[in-house]
Amino acid sequence: LSVIAYDDEDDAVRIANDSEYGLSGGIWTTDTDRALAVARRIRTGGVIINGAGISFDGPFGGYKASGVGREYGKVGLTGYVEHKTITRPR
């Protein structure tokens, strides 16, 4: 566990994003609406609020040096699908 002091919410987001990695992060607060707003600003593949468990229905993967691509859920399956566009005259 790494704990770093911050001055305000913007500073906390700056510190969280000032990393070459971005697999996951966590937010602990009594204000879940505020946590959701902060989670949207953090450049990680996932954010856990108040210690919630990981959902295997949603995609899992990181940002930046933590990797490209996703596993699990519908998004994770797209790596195994070949998409095709077919255009025909009207």
Secondary structure per residue as TSV (DSSP state, phi and psi in degrees):
chain	resnum	aa	ss	phi	psi
A	1	L	-	360.0	131.3
A	2	S	-	-114.7	129.8
A	3	V	-	-121.4	124.8
A	4	I	-	-126.7	128.3
A	5	A	-	-69.4	149.5
A	6	Y	-	-139.5	158.6
A	7	D	S	-86.4	-41.9
A	8	D	S	-155.1	-179.8
A	9	E	H	-58.3	-43.8
A	10	D	H	-61.4	-38.8
A	11	D	H	-66.9	-39.5
A	12	A	H	-62.7	-42.8
A	13	V	H	-65.5	-42.1
A	14	R	H	-59.9	-45.7
A	15	I	H	-62.2	-45.5
A	16	A	H	-61.8	-38.1
A	17	N	H	-84.3	-11.1
A	18	D	S	-85.7	60.1
A	19	S	S	-146.4	148.7
A	20	E	S	-78.4	-6.9
A	21	Y	E	-110.1	164.2
A	22	G	E	-166.4	50.5
A	23	L	S	-75.8	-54.4
A	24	S	E	-158.5	168.3
A	25	G	E	-151.6	174.4
A	26	G	E	-141.1	148.2
A	27	I	E	-130.1	131.4
A	28	W	-	-119.4	124.8
A	29	T	-	-164.9	164.7
A	30	T	S	-92.8	-8.7
A	31	D	-	-109.1	91.4
A	32	T	H	-68.0	-30.5
A	33	D	H	-63.3	-42.0
A	34	R	H	-66.5	-39.1
A	35	A	H	-60.9	-42.2
A	36	L	H	-61.7	-40.9
A	37	A	H	-63.7	-42.2
A	38	V	H	-69.1	-41.2
A	39	A	H	-57.7	-37.1
A	40	R	H	-65.9	-23.8
A	41	R	H	-90.7	-15.7
A	42	I	S	-85.1	129.9
A	43	R	-	-86.7	71.8
A	44	T	S	-133.7	158.5
A	45	G	S	-70.0	-22.6
A	46	G	E	-154.0	151.9
A	47	V	E	-135.5	128.8
A	48	I	E	-102.4	128.8
A	49	I	E	-104.3	126.2
A	50	N	T	54.2	39.0
A	51	G	T	73.3	17.2
A	52	A	-	-58.5	150.2
A	53	G	-	-74.4	161.1
A	54	I	-	-75.1	137.6
A	55	S	-	-97.1	124.0
A	56	F	T	-81.9	-2.1
A	57	D	T	-80.4	-20.8
A	58	G	S	-101.0	164.6
A	59	P	-	-70.5	149.6
A	60	F	B	-127.2	131.2
A	61	G	-	166.8	171.8
A	62	G	-	-112.1	177.6
A	63	Y	E	-112.1	167.4
A	64	K	E	53.6	-134.3
A	65	A	T	-74.0	1.3
A	66	S	T	-86.8	6.1
A	67	G	-	114.9	164.9
A	68	V	S	-121.7	142.9
A	69	G	S	101.3	170.5
A	70	R	-	-136.2	151.4
A	71	E	B	-119.8	161.1
A	72	Y	S	73.1	158.1
A	73	G	H	62.5	-177.5
A	74	K	H	-61.6	-38.8
A	75	V	H	-62.9	-38.5
A	76	G	H	-64.7	-27.2
A	77	L	H	-75.3	-19.7
A	78	T	G	-63.7	-21.5
A	79	G	G	-68.4	-14.7
A	80	Y	G	-108.5	9.2
A	81	V	-	-116.5	138.9
A	82	E	-	-102.0	119.1
A	83	H	-	-88.7	147.6
A	84	K	-	-141.1	140.7
A	85	T	-	-111.8	129.1
A	86	I	-	-118.9	124.7
A	87	T	-	-114.3	134.8
A	88	R	-	-129.9	158.2
A	89	P	-	-67.1	152.0
A	90	R	-	-95.6	360.0
